[in-house]
Structures are given as structure tokens and as C-alpha cells.
Amino acid sequence: MEKKGKRFDKIQEEYSHYDKVYSPYVSSSSSYFSLILPDLLFKGGVVV
């Protein structure tokens, strides 16, 4: 995931209006990447 696309920037922009607990979570390695998009209707945000 060396280069983020325009669509990812759009996702970040949509979530920027919400509290930090609703921020998208991205993790990656050399063979895969994972993108977690919290449900904005869930009051708890991301539960870690």
C-alpha cells in the first residue's frame, strides 16, 4: 500500500467530521492490507 488512491482520501474526508473513535483503521504488511470502517450509527465507535 505504497500509494493511497483518491477513493481512500474521500473515505478519510467523510469520516473527518466525526470523533476520533470513528476514524478508519488501516494496517498492512508486505502481502496484504486491512481497512476497518466503523459504523457511524454505532455510538461506541471502534471497540478495541
C-alpha positions in Angstrom: 0.0 0.0 0.0 2.6 2.5 -1.1 0.3 4.9 -2.7 -3.2 5.8 -1.5 -5.8 6.3 -4.1 -8.4 9.1 -4.4 -11.1 6.9 -3.0 -9.3 6.4 0.2 -8.9 10.2 0.6 -12.6 10.5 0.0 -13.3 8.0 2.8 -11.0 9.9 5.2 -12.8 13.1 4.3 -16.2 11.6 5.1 -15.0 10.3 8.5 -13.2 13.5 9.4 -16.4 15.1 10.6 -16.7 12.5 13.4 -14.9 11.9 16.7 -11.6 10.1 16.7 -13.2 6.8 17.8 -14.8 6.7 14.4 -11.6 7.0 12.4 -10.9 4.4 9.8 -8.2 1.9 10.9 -5.6 0.8 8.4 -3.0 -1.9 8.9 -0.7 -3.5 6.3 2.2 -5.9 5.6 4.1 -6.8 2.5 1.4 -9.3 1.4 -2.0 -7.7 2.5 -3.7 -4.7 3.9 -6.8 -4.3 6.1 -9.2 -1.4 6.2 -11.7 -1.2 9.0 -14.5 1.4 8.6 -16.5 1.9 11.8 -20.3 2.0 11.6 -21.1 5.7 12.1 -24.5 4.8 13.5 -22.9 2.8 16.4 -22.5 5.1 19.4 -19.4 3.3 20.7 -17.2 3.8 17.6 -14.4 1.3 17.3 -14.2 -1.2 20.1 -10.6 -2.4 20.5 
